[in-house]
Amino acid sequence: MIDARRLPTRAGRDAGRVDPGFYNVEVSIVFDAAAWKRLTPAQREFLETQRVWLERTNLESAARDVTTERARQQAAGIQTLRCSPADEQRYLKLANDGAWDAIAEASPKHGPKLRELFGPK
């Protein structure tokens, strides 16, 4: 879903939203490896618990936001425009490939391995 909250307001001109949405914000908390190793096991466990909580909270919040935003858009007369199933798959693949290409460009050494481990199967 296109997040209309981040688009300029164009009252009366937005007739539709194209689904499927493909843009997801990746939120990272990064630790320096040496700093992580200096933490005690209890500190690491605490931070891992917080990480799990944050990921769950973000997923739940995103699900609520989508439902609320779709209802708001529908009330404003914005219609959902769906592509054919084949086009949906093609556009999602283009979006995924573009994201992974950017990662590989930023890190030619590690990008391909990350895609192998975490990319769509």
C-alpha positions in Angstrom: 0.0 0.0 0.0 1.3 3.5 -0.8 1.5 5.4 2.4 -0.6 8.5 1.5 0.4 10.2 4.7 3.8 10.9 3.2 2.5 12.2 -0.1 1.6 15.9 -0.6 -2.0 16.5 0.0 -3.8 16.9 -3.3 -7.5 17.1 -2.3 -9.8 16.0 -5.0 -7.1 14.7 -7.3 -6.1 11.4 -5.8 -8.5 8.9 -7.3 -6.7 5.6 -6.4 -4.0 3.7 -4.7 -2.2 0.9 -6.5 -1.9 -2.5 -4.7 0.0 -4.5 -3.9 2.2 -2.2 -1.8 5.9 -3.0 -2.0 7.6 -0.5 0.1 8.6 -1.4 3.7 10.8 0.6 5.9 13.6 -1.5 7.5 14.3 -0.3 11.0 17.7 -1.3 12.3 19.5 -1.1 15.6 23.2 -1.8 15.0 25.8 -2.7 17.5 29.6 -2.6 17.0 30.8 -6.2 17.3 33.5 -5.3 19.8 30.9 -3.4 22.0 28.5 -6.3 21.8 31.3 -8.7 22.9 32.0 -6.5 26.0 28.4 -6.8 27.2 27.6 -9.4 29.9 25.4 -12.3 29.0 22.6 -10.7 31.1 23.0 -7.5 29.1 22.9 -9.3 25.8 19.8 -11.3 26.9 18.1 -8.1 27.9 18.8 -6.4 24.6 17.6 -9.5 22.7 14.4 -9.4 24.6 14.0 -5.8 23.7 14.7 -6.6 20.0 12.0 -9.2 19.9 9.5 -6.8 21.6 10.4 -4.0 19.1 10.0 -6.3 16.0 6.6 -7.6 17.3 5.4 -4.0 18.2 6.5 -2.7 14.8 4.6 -5.5 13.0 1.4 -5.0 15.1 1.6 -1.2 14.6 2.0 -1.6 10.8 -1.0 -3.9 10.6 -3.1 -1.4 12.6 -1.8 1.5 10.4 -2.7 -0.3 7.2 -6.3 -1.0 8.3 -6.8 2.6 9.6 -5.2 4.1 6.5 -7.2 2.0 4.1 -10.5 2.9 5.9 -9.5 6.6 5.8 -8.7 6.5 2.1 -11.9 4.6 1.3 -13.9 7.3 3.2 -12.1 9.9 1.2 -13.2 8.2 -2.1 -9.8 6.8 -2.9 -10.2 3.5 -4.7 -7.9 0.5 -4.6 -6.5 -0.3 -8.1 -5.2 -3.9 -8.4 -2.9 -5.2 -11.0 -3.3 -8.6 -12.5 -1.8 -11.4 -10.4 1.0 -11.8 -13.0 1.8 -8.0 -12.9 1.7 -8.0 -9.1 4.4 -10.7 -9.0 6.4 -8.9 -11.7 6.3 -5.5 -9.8 7.1 -7.1 -6.5 10.0 -8.9 -8.0 11.2 -5.6 -9.5 11.0 -3.9 -6.1 12.8 -6.8 -4.4 15.5 -7.0 -7.0 16.0 -3.2 -6.8 16.4 -3.3 -3.1 18.9 -6.3 -3.2 20.8 -4.6 -6.0 21.3 -1.5 -3.8 22.5 -3.7 -1.0 25.0 -5.5 -3.3 26.2 -2.2 -4.7 26.8 -0.9 -1.1 28.5 -4.1 -0.1 29.7 -6.2 -3.1 31.4 -8.6 -0.7 28.5 -9.3 1.6 25.4 -8.3 -0.3 25.0 -11.5 -2.4 25.4 -13.7 0.7 22.8 -11.6 2.6 20.4 -12.1 -0.3 21.0 -15.8 -0.3 20.3 -16.0 3.4 17.5 -13.5 3.7 16.0 -12.9 0.3 12.7 -14.3 -1.0 12.9 -17.9 -1.9 
